[in-house]
Amino acid sequence: MNVQGGTAENAVRNYRLFIDGDHAASESGRVIERHNPATGALVATWPAGTAKDAERAIAAARAAFADRRWCGLSVAERSAVLFAVADRIRDNAAELARIESLESGKTLAQATDEVLWAADIWRYAAGQARAQHGDSHGNLGDGKLALVLREPAGVVGMITPWNFPLVILSQKLPFALAAGCSVVIKPSELTSGTTLIVASYLSDAGLPAGVFNVVTGYGKDVGAVLSAHPAVDVITFTGSTATGQAIIAAAAPTMKKTVLELGGKSPNIVFADADIDAAVDAAIKGVVLNQGAECCAGSRVLVQYSILEDFKARLLEKVRRVTVGDPLSPDSTIGAIVNETQFEKIKAYIAKGRAQNTLLCGGEPVAGLPGYFLQPTIFCDVRPGDAIATDEIFGPVMALIGFDTPEEAAIIANDTAYGLASGIWTSSVDNAIWMARAIRAGIVWVNTYLDLPTEVPIGGIKQSGYGRENGRFAIEEFQVLKTVVIQDSRAYGKYLG
């Protein structure tokens, strides 16, 4: 990576691929330009990687795994590298946060929080490197012993999205490295900067060449190769359900393991006995954080009819405090939508909402700003089957839906193809326990929302995917079990006598 032109405040960062320990241009010679969605200014370029680039990176990762230059090290040595990267991320939080804000349009304050969260995940994974162990069976009779070994799965292909570039990288990469795997990653073509910087951090920390490789570019050129290549043993992807389905199909001929964190249409359920002010605050957070580009976004807010009018009044009062504006300003709550394609997609769903439902507030682009800015938008009188209640919008759009009983709320909550996250707001232990059991989702929050401690696993069911990230189970996605049965030959019972 290098930086050319301008001052530190407006410099364009020009990155290169990272393959087999070296920064390199793509064999195509082409680059992708990334413009700040808040201003339109050019902020970075990176290579438009090709299938040949991906194959070169896979070969480097395969060779690194085969000669055991990383997986053959002790877990203490692996852990030390991961801790060093955690420290570099933390120490460079201001620079990394600014890069993420400029590339994605998210607010600098949010990006800063995410960088520090990413550092924490690396520290946790570094500890997990030394905590991994297998099993033994010493009760199989005299003269026999069995061991169950956890071994690295091999070469891991990673495809990460634009909405949380560094955090989602960190929910995958350090756990794969802790397990002893080699990795090839394709970050989003919209937000590749911090991934390439982490590659340099790993190299500086002593990760052997070839163990981690970055090929920037488009899914059709790079991601498709990772998904189908026979030398890739695991593919892990975060993004849309449609793309996840395509990855499963591409991976099927080689029978590689797939780990998928996909779309969501999460319900945030508010009972009459809830702390209404807290629930209102969390409902807003659930759809405006990251401009609504959040797989766990609480885009369906279910409110018990007896408090629905009061809830709407408080919601309208509080949403006025949301400030849409310059992502670098500390006064902004919401930044810019990531690009024109996503901007137009959200506006199209708002138009569907206007046709089917009652617009409570918002619904318009923000006048006077040069980039892709939208007002937080709330619809009421929404029916469970309406477009804004069924489709993942990935924007700051809330659908308010009424319900009478816990049973009705559970039916509405589960009436979706997705099963990623959910929220329950109640002061009743009975409601909390019953609903937590009734809702079909990988995450259930009670009296909180978008609360993801590093120590707990995240992931979905149904069309929200499978596999888990974060927590002590994350490393298992990048391991295989091997059974070793050891027999004392003196006690061997001969098959042929």
C-alpha positions as CSV (number, residue, x, y, z in Angstrom):
1,M,0.0,0.0,0.0
2,N,1.1,3.6,-0.6
3,V,-0.4,7.0,-0.5
4,Q,-0.1,9.5,-3.3
5,G,-1.1,13.1,-3.6
6,G,-2.5,15.8,-1.3
7,T,-2.2,16.2,2.4
8,A,-2.9,13.6,5.1
9,E,-6.4,14.9,5.2
10,N,-7.3,14.4,1.5
11,A,-4.7,11.9,0.3
12,V,-5.7,9.1,-2.1
13,R,-4.5,5.7,-0.9
14,N,-3.3,3.4,-3.7
15,Y,-3.2,-0.2,-2.6
16,R,-1.9,-3.4,-4.1
17,L,-2.8,-7.1,-3.8
18,F,-1.0,-9.1,-1.1
19,I,0.1,-12.5,-2.3
20,D,2.7,-14.8,-0.8
21,G,4.1,-12.1,1.5
22,D,4.4,-9.4,-1.2
23,H,2.4,-6.4,-2.4
24,A,1.7,-6.7,-6.1
25,A,-0.4,-5.3,-8.9
26,S,-3.1,-7.4,-10.6
27,E,-2.1,-9.3,-13.7
28,S,-4.9,-7.3,-15.4
29,G,-3.3,-3.9,-14.7
30,R,-6.7,-2.5,-13.9
31,V,-7.7,-0.8,-10.7
32,I,-11.0,0.0,-8.9
33,E,-11.6,3.5,-7.8
34,R,-13.4,4.1,-4.6
35,H,-15.2,7.4,-4.1
36,N,-16.4,8.7,-0.8
37,P,-20.2,8.2,-0.8
38,A,-20.6,11.4,1.3
39,T,-18.7,13.7,-1.0
40,G,-17.9,11.9,-4.3
41,A,-14.2,12.5,-3.8
42,L,-11.7,9.8,-4.8
43,V,-10.3,8.3,-1.6
44,A,-8.6,5.0,-2.7
45,T,-7.7,2.6,-5.5
46,W,-7.0,-1.1,-5.4
47,P,-6.4,-3.7,-8.1
48,A,-9.3,-5.3,-10.0
49,G,-8.1,-8.8,-9.3
50,T,-8.6,-11.6,-11.7
51,A,-9.1,-15.4,-11.6
52,K,-5.4,-15.8,-12.3
53,D,-4.6,-13.6,-9.3
54,A,-6.9,-15.7,-7.1
55,E,-5.4,-18.9,-8.3
56,R,-1.9,-17.5,-7.5
57,A,-3.0,-16.6,-4.0
58,I,-4.6,-20.1,-3.5
59,A,-1.4,-21.8,-4.6
60,A,0.6,-19.7,-2.1
61,A,-1.8,-20.6,0.7
62,R,-1.8,-24.2,-0.3
63,A,2.0,-24.3,-0.3
64,A,2.1,-22.6,3.1
65,F,-0.3,-25.1,4.6
66,A,1.5,-28.1,3.0
67,D,4.9,-27.3,4.4
68,R,3.4,-26.5,7.8
69,R,5.2,-23.2,8.2
70,W,2.3,-21.9,10.2
71,C,0.2,-24.8,11.3
72,G,3.4,-26.6,12.5
73,L,4.1,-23.8,15.0
74,S,3.1,-24.1,18.6
75,V,-0.2,-22.4,19.6
76,A,1.9,-20.1,21.8
77,E,3.7,-18.8,18.7
78,R,0.5,-18.4,16.8
79,S,-1.1,-16.6,19.7
80,A,1.8,-14.1,19.9
81,V,1.3,-13.1,16.3
82,L,-2.4,-12.5,16.9
83,F,-1.8,-10.5,20.0
84,A,0.7,-8.3,18.1
85,V,-1.9,-7.6,15.4
86,A,-4.5,-6.7,18.1
87,D,-2.1,-4.2,19.5
88,R,-1.4,-2.7,16.1
89,I,-5.2,-2.3,15.3
90,R,-5.7,-0.6,18.7
91,D,-2.7,1.7,18.4
92,N,-3.8,2.8,14.9
93,A,-7.5,3.1,15.6
94,A,-7.7,6.7,14.5
95,E,-6.2,6.0,11.0
96,L,-8.2,2.8,10.5
97,A,-11.5,4.4,11.6
98,R,-11.0,7.3,9.2
99,I,-10.3,4.9,6.3
100,E,-13.5,3.0,7.1
101,S,-15.6,6.2,7.3
102,L,-14.3,7.5,4.0
103,E,-14.8,4.3,2.2
104,S,-18.2,3.2,3.6
105,G,-19.9,6.5,4.5
106,K,-20.4,5.4,8.2
107,T,-19.8,8.0,10.9
108,L,-16.3,8.3,12.3
109,A,-17.6,7.8,15.8
110,Q,-19.1,4.5,14.8
111,A,-16.1,3.4,12.8
112,T,-13.8,4.2,15.8
113,D,-16.0,2.0,18.1
114,E,-15.8,-0.8,15.5
115,V,-12.0,-0.7,15.2
116,L,-11.6,-1.0,19.0
117,W,-14.1,-3.9,18.9
118,A,-12.1,-5.6,16.1
119,A,-8.9,-5.3,18.3
120,D,-10.8,-6.9,21.1
121,I,-11.8,-9.8,18.9
122,W,-8.2,-10.4,17.8
123,R,-7.2,-10.5,21.5
124,Y,-9.9,-13.0,22.3
125,A,-8.9,-15.2,19.3
126,A,-5.3,-15.0,20.4
127,G,-6.4,-16.5,23.7
128,Q,-8.5,-19.1,22.0
129,A,-5.4,-20.2,20.1
130,R,-4.0,-21.5,23.3
131,A,-7.2,-22.9,24.6
132,Q,-7.9,-25.4,21.8
133,H,-7.6,-29.0,22.7
134,G,-8.9,-32.4,21.6
135,D,-10.2,-35.4,23.6
136,S,-9.0,-38.8,24.8
137,H,-10.6,-42.1,25.6
138,G,-8.7,-44.3,28.0
139,N,-11.5,-46.6,29.0
140,L,-11.7,-48.7,25.8
141,G,-10.1,-51.7,27.5
142,D,-6.6,-52.7,28.3
143,G,-4.2,-52.2,25.5
144,K,-6.2,-49.6,23.6
145,L,-6.3,-45.8,23.6
146,A,-8.2,-43.4,21.4
147,L,-7.4,-39.7,20.8
148,V,-9.6,-37.1,19.1
149,L,-7.5,-34.5,17.5
150,R,-8.6,-31.0,16.3
151,E,-6.6,-30.1,13.3
152,P,-6.7,-27.1,10.9
153,A,-9.1,-27.6,8.1
154,G,-6.6,-26.4,5.4
155,V,-7.0,-23.4,3.1
156,V,-9.8,-21.0,3.9
157,G,-11.4,-18.7,1.4
158,M,-13.1,-15.6,2.9
159,I,-15.4,-13.2,1.2
160,T,-16.4,-10.2,3.3
161,P,-19.0,-7.4,2.8
162,W,-18.8,-3.6,2.7
163,N,-20.9,-2.8,5.7
164,F,-18.5,-3.8,8.5
165,P,-15.2,-4.4,6.7
166,L,-12.8,-4.6,9.7
167,V,-15.2,-6.2,12.2
168,I,-16.4,-8.9,9.9
169,L,-12.8,-9.6,8.8
170,S,-12.0,-9.9,12.5
171,Q,-14.8,-12.3,13.2
172,K,-13.3,-14.7,10.7
173,L,-9.6,-14.3,10.1
174,P,-8.0,-14.5,13.6
175,F,-10.0,-17.6,14.4
176,A,-8.9,-19.3,11.2
177,L,-5.2,-18.3,11.9
178,A,-5.6,-19.5,15.5
179,A,-6.7,-22.9,14.2
180,G,-3.6,-23.1,11.9
181,C,-5.3,-22.5,8.6
182,S,-3.9,-20.6,5.6
183,V,-6.2,-17.9,4.1
184,V,-7.1,-16.2,0.9
185,I,-9.6,-13.3,1.3
186,K,-11.6,-11.2,-1.2
187,P,-12.9,-8.1,0.6
188,S,-15.7,-6.0,-0.8
189,E,-14.7,-4.1,-3.8
190,L,-16.2,-1.0,-2.1
191,T,-14.2,-1.2,1.2
192,S,-10.9,-3.1,0.8
193,G,-8.6,-0.6,2.5
194,T,-8.4,-1.9,6.1
195,T,-8.1,-5.6,5.0
196,L,-4.9,-4.7,3.1
197,I,-3.6,-2.8,6.0
198,V,-4.2,-5.8,8.3
199,A,-2.1,-7.9,5.8
200,S,0.8,-5.6,6.5
201,Y,0.3,-5.8,10.2
202,L,0.3,-9.6,10.1
203,S,3.5,-9.6,8.0
204,D,5.2,-7.2,10.4
205,A,4.1,-9.4,13.3
206,G,5.9,-12.5,11.9
207,L,3.2,-14.4,10.0
208,P,5.0,-16.5,7.4
209,A,4.6,-15.5,3.7
210,G,1.7,-17.3,2.0
211,V,-0.4,-17.9,5.1
212,F,-2.5,-14.8,4.5
213,N,-3.3,-13.4,1.0
214,V,-5.6,-10.6,-0.2
215,V,-7.1,-10.4,-3.7
216,T,-9.3,-7.4,-4.2
217,G,-11.8,-7.3,-7.0
218,Y,-15.3,-8.4,-8.0
219,G,-17.2,-11.5,-7.0
220,K,-17.5,-12.8,-10.5
221,D,-13.7,-12.7,-11.0
222,V,-12.3,-13.6,-7.6
223,G,-15.1,-14.8,-5.3
224,A,-16.3,-17.3,-7.8
225,V,-12.8,-18.9,-7.9
226,L,-12.5,-19.1,-4.2
227,S,-15.9,-20.8,-4.0
228,A,-15.3,-23.4,-6.6
229,H,-11.5,-24.1,-6.4
230,P,-10.6,-27.7,-5.3
231,A,-7.6,-26.4,-3.3
232,V,-9.8,-24.4,-1.0
233,D,-11.1,-26.5,1.9
234,V,-13.5,-24.0,3.6
235,I,-15.4,-21.0,2.3
236,T,-16.8,-18.4,4.7
237,F,-19.0,-15.6,3.5
238,T,-21.0,-12.8,5.0
239,G,-23.5,-11.0,2.7
240,S,-26.8,-11.5,1.0
241,T,-28.7,-14.7,1.0
242,A,-28.8,-14.8,-2.8
243,T,-25.0,-14.7,-3.0
244,G,-24.8,-17.3,-0.2
245,Q,-27.0,-19.6,-2.2
246,A,-24.7,-19.2,-5.3
247,I,-21.6,-19.9,-3.1
248,I,-23.2,-23.1,-1.8
249,A,-23.9,-24.2,-5.4
250,A,-20.3,-23.4,-6.5
251,A,-18.8,-25.2,-3.5
252,A,-20.9,-28.3,-3.9
253,P,-18.8,-30.2,-6.5
254,T,-15.7,-30.0,-4.3
255,M,-17.7,-30.7,-1.1
256,K,-16.0,-27.9,0.7
257,K,-17.3,-26.7,4.0
258,T,-19.3,-23.5,3.9
259,V,-19.8,-21.0,6.7
260,L,-22.5,-18.4,5.9
261,E,-23.8,-15.4,7.8
262,L,-26.5,-14.0,5.5
263,G,-29.5,-11.7,5.4
264,G,-32.0,-10.9,8.1
265,K,-35.4,-9.3,8.7
266,S,-35.2,-9.2,12.5
267,P,-38.2,-8.5,14.8
268,N,-37.9,-6.1,17.7
269,I,-40.9,-6.9,19.9
270,V,-42.2,-4.5,22.5
271,F,-44.7,-5.5,25.1
272,A,-47.0,-3.2,27.1
273,D,-45.0,-3.8,30.3
274,A,-41.7,-2.8,28.7
275,D,-39.6,0.3,29.6
276,I,-41.0,2.2,26.6
277,D,-38.4,4.9,26.5
278,A,-35.6,2.3,26.4
279,A,-37.5,0.3,23.7
280,V,-38.0,3.4,21.6
281,D,-34.3,4.2,21.8
282,A,-33.3,0.7,20.8
283,A,-35.8,0.6,18.0
284,I,-34.2,3.7,16.5
285,K,-30.7,2.3,17.0
286,G,-31.8,-0.9,15.4
287,V,-32.5,0.8,12.1
288,V,-30.2,3.8,11.9
289,L,-27.0,2.3,13.1
290,N,-24.7,2.0,10.0
291,Q,-27.4,3.7,8.0
292,G,-29.5,0.5,8.4
293,A,-26.9,-1.6,6.6
294,E,-26.8,-4.2,9.4
295,C,-27.7,-7.9,9.0
296,C,-29.2,-7.8,12.4
297,A,-31.1,-4.6,11.9
298,G,-34.4,-4.5,13.9
299,S,-36.3,-3.4,10.8
300,R,-39.6,-4.9,12.0
301,V,-40.8,-3.3,15.2
302,L,-43.7,-5.2,16.7
303,V,-45.6,-3.3,19.4
304,Q,-48.5,-4.4,21.5
305,Y,-51.6,-2.6,20.5
306,S,-52.4,-1.2,24.0
307,I,-49.2,1.0,23.8
308,L,-48.9,1.4,20.1
309,E,-50.1,5.1,19.9
310,D,-47.9,6.1,22.9
311,F,-45.0,4.3,21.3
312,K,-45.4,6.1,18.0
313,A,-45.6,9.5,19.7
314,R,-42.4,8.8,21.7
315,L,-40.7,7.4,18.6
316,L,-41.5,10.5,16.5
317,E,-40.2,12.8,19.3
318,K,-36.9,10.9,19.6
319,V,-36.2,10.3,15.9
320,R,-36.0,14.1,15.5
321,R,-32.8,13.9,17.5
322,V,-31.1,11.8,14.8
323,T,-28.8,13.9,12.7
324,V,-28.0,12.9,9.1
325,G,-24.8,14.5,7.9
326,D,-21.0,14.6,7.3
327,P,-19.7,11.2,8.6
328,L,-16.6,12.9,9.9
329,S,-18.6,15.3,12.1
330,P,-19.1,14.3,15.7
331,D,-22.6,15.7,15.5
332,S,-23.8,13.2,12.9
333,T,-25.8,10.1,13.9
334,I,-26.2,8.8,10.4
335,G,-23.7,9.1,7.5
336,A,-24.0,8.3,3.8
337,I,-25.4,5.3,2.0
338,V,-22.5,3.3,0.6
339,N,-23.2,3.9,-3.1
340,E,-25.8,4.9,-5.7
341,T,-27.0,1.3,-6.3
342,Q,-27.9,0.9,-2.6
343,F,-29.3,4.4,-2.4
344,E,-31.7,3.7,-5.3
345,K,-32.6,0.3,-3.9
346,I,-33.7,1.9,-0.6
347,K,-35.6,4.6,-2.3
348,A,-37.5,2.0,-4.3
349,Y,-38.5,0.2,-1.1
350,I,-39.6,3.5,0.4
351,A,-41.8,4.0,-2.7
352,K,-43.4,0.5,-2.1
353,G,-44.0,1.5,1.5
354,R,-45.7,4.7,0.4
355,A,-48.0,2.7,-1.8
356,Q,-48.9,0.1,0.8
357,N,-48.5,1.7,4.2
358,T,-48.7,5.0,6.2
359,L,-45.6,7.1,6.2
360,L,-44.9,8.3,9.8
361,C,-41.7,10.2,9.1
362,G,-38.8,10.6,6.7
363,G,-38.9,9.0,3.3
364,E,-36.8,11.6,1.4
365,P,-33.1,12.2,0.5
366,V,-31.5,14.9,2.6
367,A,-31.4,18.1,0.7
368,G,-28.3,20.2,0.6
369,L,-25.7,17.4,1.0
370,P,-23.6,16.3,-1.9
371,G,-23.6,12.5,-1.3
372,Y,-26.1,9.7,-0.8
373,F,-28.0,10.7,2.3
374,L,-31.5,9.5,3.4
375,Q,-33.7,10.5,6.2
376,P,-34.6,7.8,8.7
377,T,-37.9,6.5,7.5
378,I,-40.7,4.9,9.6
379,F,-43.9,3.3,8.3
380,C,-46.9,2.3,10.4
381,D,-50.0,0.3,9.7
382,V,-47.7,-2.3,8.2
383,R,-49.1,-5.8,7.6
384,P,-46.7,-8.8,8.0
385,G,-46.8,-9.7,4.3
386,D,-46.1,-6.2,3.0
387,A,-42.8,-5.6,1.0
388,I,-41.1,-3.5,3.7
389,A,-42.0,-6.2,6.3
390,T,-40.6,-9.2,4.3
391,D,-37.6,-8.0,2.3
392,E,-34.2,-7.1,3.6
393,I,-33.8,-3.4,2.7
394,F,-30.4,-2.7,4.2
395,G,-31.3,1.0,4.8
396,P,-32.7,3.2,7.6
397,V,-36.3,2.0,7.2
398,M,-38.6,0.8,10.0
399,A,-41.9,-1.1,9.7
400,L,-44.2,-0.8,12.7
401,I,-46.5,-3.8,13.2
402,G,-49.1,-4.2,15.9
403,F,-49.9,-7.3,17.9
404,D,-52.2,-8.4,20.7
405,T,-50.8,-11.5,22.4
406,P,-47.4,-13.2,22.8
407,E,-48.6,-16.0,20.6
408,E,-49.5,-13.6,17.8
409,A,-46.1,-11.8,18.2
410,A,-44.3,-15.1,17.9
411,I,-46.2,-16.0,14.7
412,I,-45.4,-12.6,13.1
413,A,-41.8,-12.8,14.3
414,N,-41.3,-16.2,12.7
415,D,-43.2,-15.4,9.5
416,T,-40.0,-14.8,7.5
417,A,-37.4,-16.7,5.5
418,Y,-34.7,-15.4,7.8
419,G,-33.6,-16.3,11.3
420,L,-30.7,-14.1,12.4
421,A,-31.6,-11.9,15.3
422,S,-34.5,-10.7,17.4
423,G,-35.3,-8.4,20.3
424,I,-37.8,-8.7,23.2
425,W,-38.8,-5.7,25.4
426,T,-40.6,-6.7,28.6
427,S,-40.4,-6.5,32.4
428,S,-42.0,-10.0,32.6
429,V,-39.7,-12.9,33.1
430,D,-42.5,-15.2,31.8
431,N,-42.7,-13.2,28.5
432,A,-39.0,-13.1,28.2
433,I,-38.5,-16.9,28.7
434,W,-41.5,-17.9,26.5
435,M,-40.6,-15.6,23.6
436,A,-36.9,-16.5,23.7
437,R,-37.9,-20.1,23.2
438,A,-40.6,-19.4,20.7
439,I,-38.6,-17.2,18.3
440,R,-36.7,-19.0,15.6
441,A,-33.5,-17.0,15.4
442,G,-29.8,-17.4,16.1
443,I,-29.7,-14.4,18.5
444,V,-32.3,-13.2,21.0
445,W,-31.8,-10.0,22.9
446,V,-33.9,-9.2,25.9
447,N,-34.2,-5.5,26.9
448,T,-31.2,-4.6,24.7
449,Y,-30.5,-4.7,21.0
450,L,-27.4,-5.0,18.7
451,D,-25.4,-6.0,21.8
452,L,-22.7,-8.4,20.7
453,P,-20.0,-9.2,23.2
454,T,-16.9,-10.9,21.7
455,E,-17.4,-13.9,24.0
456,V,-20.7,-15.0,22.6
457,P,-21.4,-16.7,19.2
458,I,-23.3,-15.0,16.4
459,G,-25.0,-16.5,13.4
460,G,-28.3,-17.5,12.0
461,I,-30.7,-20.3,11.0
462,K,-33.0,-20.7,8.1
463,Q,-32.0,-18.5,5.2
464,S,-29.8,-16.4,7.5
465,G,-27.1,-19.1,7.1
466,Y,-25.3,-21.5,9.3
467,G,-22.1,-21.7,11.3
468,R,-21.0,-19.4,14.1
469,E,-18.5,-16.5,14.5
470,N,-17.1,-15.0,17.7
471,G,-17.0,-16.8,21.0
472,R,-15.3,-20.1,21.7
473,F,-17.1,-22.0,19.0
474,A,-15.8,-19.8,16.1
475,I,-12.4,-21.6,15.9
476,E,-14.2,-24.9,15.4
477,E,-15.5,-23.7,12.0
478,F,-11.9,-23.9,10.8
479,Q,-11.0,-27.3,12.3
480,V,-11.6,-30.9,11.4
481,L,-11.7,-33.8,13.9
482,K,-9.4,-36.8,13.5
483,T,-9.8,-40.0,15.5
484,V,-6.6,-41.9,16.3
485,V,-7.1,-45.5,17.8
486,I,-3.9,-46.9,19.3
487,Q,-3.7,-50.7,19.9
488,D,-1.0,-52.5,21.9
489,S,-0.1,-55.1,19.2
490,R,0.5,-57.7,21.9
491,A,-3.3,-57.5,22.7
492,Y,-4.4,-57.4,19.1
493,G,-7.1,-59.9,18.3
494,K,-6.1,-61.3,14.9
495,Y,-8.8,-61.2,12.3
496,L,-7.7,-64.4,10.6
497,G,-6.6,-66.2,13.8
